[in-house]
Amino acid sequence: MHIEVQPSHTYDVSRYNILKTSLLKTLLEGANDVIIKKNHAVYFRNVSKIYNTGTVALNHFDFPVEEGEFISFLGPSGCGKSTALRMVAGLGTPTSGEVTVYGEPPEELIKNTNDIAFVFQDANLLPWRSVLDNVLLPLELRGGNKKENKQAAISVLEMVGLKDHLTSYPRQLSGGMKMRVSIARALAARPKLLLMDEPFAALDEITRQTLQMELLDIWKKEKMTVLFVTHNVYEAVFLSSKIAVMSARPGRLSSVIDVNLPYPRELGMRTHPAFSDYVDRASASLENDEKRKETV
Ligand SMILES: Nc1ncnc2c1ncn2[C@@H]1O[C@H](COP(=O)(O)OP(=O)(O)OP(=O)(O)O)[C@@H](O)[C@H]1O
């Protein structure tokens, strides 16, 4: 006999143990193969994506993401990182295979919940709205209590260090500040899953490092799952609990690297030999893939 168990979205240890106990009973009564599935925030199951131009952006991409992880998608330009991320946000569907978020189609969650939020490389702020009003926008679109919405927006703006700029306009902000507003806007509705597509790529190195630290703080505080697209090996190692290295187009999963460096991560960590080892492993995985491609 073969039994599969999918625990509910919210990880509840006591329920899980009761489940295990009753399964054990079943097992003793005759089952011989029990699989307890982990809670998955996102699951790419054998996903392929062929655009109508004929471009194969993803090819049999298979990757589970557990709740609470910080995952980076690392890979060369055009390998399908954004395509994969956009599908998780319900912006595009697989040609074959399946993407689920908390076991459901992402379009359903986008329609019915605030569970998924997206931060793009460009902050995409509305120039005629103040910082506070930009962050309020998605909350207003969802309706709800005006006073509570305002409180929620102010609270996330405090979290990203912008509480003194509520009435400023985007033209008065630096690139780093604009990105902070964009992150605050994504966080305002307290998503469970934050999707980030090269959010720091256009920033100078110092601002990028500061925002990386702040993002890790927020991730820990909010207990979210983060999917983060980057080309940058150092950024991937510094931020991630796990790196999904993708091969050049058509995008496949080339390797998965568990980054077992402790959190909180300090900037000084970048000079540690263990950090360099992970950078070497991720770089080697990217290079091997390039070589494989050349010999095909
Ligand atoms: N809407 C589209 N129609 C046709 N082709 C597309 C579309 N979007 C992306 N592509 C192609 O699919 C491939 C993967 O694109 P994608 O943007 O997912 O890659 P990426 O890894 O995120 O690249 P980059 O790191 O340069 O942003 C590329 O060849 C791209 O040109």
The ligand as a Tripos MOL2 file, in Angstrom:
@<TRIPOS>MOLECULE
LIG
   31    33     1     0     0
SMALL
NO_CHARGES

@<TRIPOS>ATOM
      1 N1          6.6590   37.4400  -24.0360 N.pl3     1 LIG1
      2 C1          7.6540   36.8150  -24.6620 C.ar      1 LIG1
      3 N2          7.5110   36.4300  -25.9400 N.ar      1 LIG1
      4 C2          8.5040   35.7690  -26.5950 C.ar      1 LIG1
      5 N3          9.6920   35.4410  -26.0280 N.ar      1 LIG1
      6 C3          9.8850   35.8040  -24.7610 C.ar      1 LIG1
      7 C4          8.8790   36.4980  -24.0060 C.ar      1 LIG1
      8 N4          9.3530   36.7180  -22.7670 N.ar      1 LIG1
      9 C5         10.5960   36.1780  -22.7310 C.ar      1 LIG1
     10 N5         10.9160   35.6310  -23.9220 N.ar      1 LIG1
     11 C6         12.1530   34.9170  -24.2640 C.3       1 LIG1
     12 O1         12.2660   33.8000  -23.4070 O.3       1 LIG1
     13 C7         13.6250   33.6140  -22.9990 C.3       1 LIG1
     14 C8         13.6780   33.6660  -21.4830 C.3       1 LIG1
     15 O2         13.3660   34.9890  -21.0810 O.3       1 LIG1
     16 P1         13.3820   35.4340  -19.5410 P.3       1 LIG1
     17 O3         13.0980   36.8870  -19.4940 O.co2     1 LIG1
     18 O4         12.5390   34.5260  -18.7720 O.co2     1 LIG1
     19 O5         14.9290   35.1400  -19.1580 O.3       1 LIG1
     20 P2         15.7930   35.6730  -17.9370 P.3       1 LIG1
     21 O6         16.6290   34.5200  -17.4950 O.co2     1 LIG1
     22 O7         14.9180   36.2880  -16.9190 O.co2     1 LIG1
     23 O8         16.6860   36.7780  -18.6570 O.3       1 LIG1
     24 P3         17.3740   38.0900  -18.0440 P.3       1 LIG1
     25 O9         18.2740   37.6090  -16.9510 O.co2     1 LIG1
     26 O10        18.1360   38.6520  -19.1970 O.co2     1 LIG1
     27 O11        16.2790   38.9820  -17.5420 O.co2     1 LIG1
     28 C9         14.4290   34.7190  -23.6870 C.3       1 LIG1
     29 O12        14.9820   34.1840  -24.8570 O.3       1 LIG1
     30 C10        13.3940   35.7730  -24.0150 C.3       1 LIG1
     31 O13        13.7620   36.4990  -25.1810 O.3       1 LIG1
@<TRIPOS>BOND
     1     1     2 1
     2     2     3 ar
     3     2     7 ar
     4     3     4 ar
     5     4     5 ar
     6     5     6 ar
     7     6     7 ar
     8     6    10 ar
     9     7     8 ar
    10     8     9 ar
    11     9    10 ar
    12    10    11 1
    13    11    12 1
    14    11    30 1
    15    12    13 1
    16    13    14 1
    17    13    28 1
    18    14    15 1
    19    15    16 1
    20    16    17 2
    21    16    18 1
    22    16    19 1
    23    19    20 1
    24    20    21 2
    25    20    22 1
    26    20    23 1
    27    23    24 1
    28    24    25 2
    29    24    26 1
    30    24    27 1
    31    28    29 1
    32    28    30 1
    33    30    31 1
@<TRIPOS>SUBSTRUCTURE
     1 LIG1         1 GROUP 0 **** ****
